[in-house]
Amino acid sequence: MRCTLGVDIGTSSSKGVLVDGDGRILATATRSHDVSRPRTGWVEMDGRVWWDEFVAIARELLAAAPDAEIAGVGVSGMGPCILLTDDGDEPVRPAILYGVDTRSGAQIERMTAELGVDEITRIGGSTLTSQAGGPKLVWVADEEPGAWARARRLFMPASWLVRKLTGAYVLDHQSASQVSPLYDIENERWHDPSWERYADGIAQPALAWAADIAGEVTAEAASATGIPAGTPVITGTIDAWTEAVSVGAHEVGDLMLMYGTTMFLVATGEETLRTPSMWTTAGAFAGTRNLAGGLSTSGALTAWLKDLTGADYPELLADAERSGPGARGLLVLPYFAGERTPIQDPDARGVIAGLTLEHERGDLYRAALEATALGVRHNVETMRAAGADIRRIVAVGGGTQGRLWLQVVSDITGLVQEVPETTIGASYGAAFLAATATAGTGAAPLIADWNPVAETVHPDAALRAFYDSLFDRYTRLYEGSKDVVHELAAAQRGASA
């Protein structure tokens, strides 16, 4: 039976899936992990765990379907991350994660002063923010010169798996475009002057597109994983983009909403749209561009409340349903780990406004769900103001399993959301990309056949005026509280130094 295997390295877990030629899931496997937060604003992880978990997941999947013939391997992972290794491919320090890690503020300020905003956006499409990989490279050079002196190669989770599986040193264009200002987005190549200035001594990875075959499984990797030697491995990309592929939300005019530990939005078009509030990137496929955004917390915020209250999710959802729209007068800013788009404020912090002694855990949980939805609306309105043509919205990720959260997002944004049959996420998209890459002379599979739409969520028009008013309060609450919040963030940094 011809199958493909897909593995995604996420923020809180790694997930794998074994899929047959018709898109049916034969087996799944998961390994949970924690990130390290050694200081306020730092989020990192031991990159060696990524390979260890891939090996464990691959062996579990293969054991569950011993008759499977593995035609190809797909990989994806969180990003953009910065994993630097030495000549022997040993990490010189833990990987620095994507925009939730905000340590590189001084480097962003210095590089912006050196190059100028206009030049940075001309080269890479976006201004420098905590999402950009370039300033994090410079942070290592500035703050850990010993590690920098040993560094020779740059990896992200997907490219690290490709290296371990095939020996290839390659990075996909989409991921590379987030190593701003080291990637030339219009010419789809590394920007040599910026690379020489900020990453001298690091070898440039070869560039490829997500569905390109990067190489074949080596004998050594086959021995470790059980995947037959010679099996093709695709280049892969960042999980949000692979997740968009998994639900068919990667065509021009599509917007993907990823409900996960963080919330991610990817709008696909053909033009390079530039706005300081969002991230402009290359698409997963040649000829496409993305305007992307992300909330720093979504599932992480609901998980925090779950742990804080000791209740389980069904209890909290039932309580939130009873609380009703507006959470009985509560309003939350979901910036518990700073915020990425559209405010681009690493010193933002969570705010809970309107609390009284009468409020209960269900009100807090409802307000948290509404806060993430208000953040989504803020991003969508910013994207449209920048020129994004959003015609279709597809929801994906673990959070789609809770109908209340989906409904709240539709009610607050006014958007109709399509929910596909399979929402397992990026690992499924990686398996699909592997299937298309290895189709050969046969007809390549279509994601619409693999993963049709199962449900459509419509906004409640009766709540539109109420939520318009709440959104106005949401934006005013941030503006009115940010000076005090920034002072508190500075005190937190001092306490953790």
Buried (B, 14 or more C-beta within 10 A) or exposed (E): EBBBBBBBBBBBBBBBBBBBBEBEBBBBBBBEBEBEBEBBBBBBBBBBBBBBBBBBBBBBBBEEBEEBEBBBBBBBBBBBBBBBBBEEBEBBBBBBBBBBBBBBBEBBEBBBEEBEEEEBBBBBBBBBBBBBBBBBBBBBBBEBEEBBEBBBBBBBBBBBBBBBBBBBBBBBBBBBBBBBBBBBBEEBEBBEEBBEBBBEEBEBBEBBBBBBBBBBBBEEBBEBBBBEEEBBBBBBBBBBBBBBBBBBBBBBBBBBBBBBBBBBBBBBBEEBBBBBBBBBBBBBBEEBBBBBBBBBBBBBBBBBBBEEBEBEBEBBBBBBBEBEBBBBEBBBBBBBBBBBBBBBBBBBBBBBBBBEEEBBBBBBBBBBBBBBBBBBBBBBBBBBEBEBBBEBBBBBBBBBEBEBBBBBBBBBBBBEBBBBEBBBBBBBBBBBBBBBBBBEEEEEBEBEEBBEEEEEBEBBEEBEEBBEEBBEBBBEBBEEBBEEBBEEBEEBBEEEE
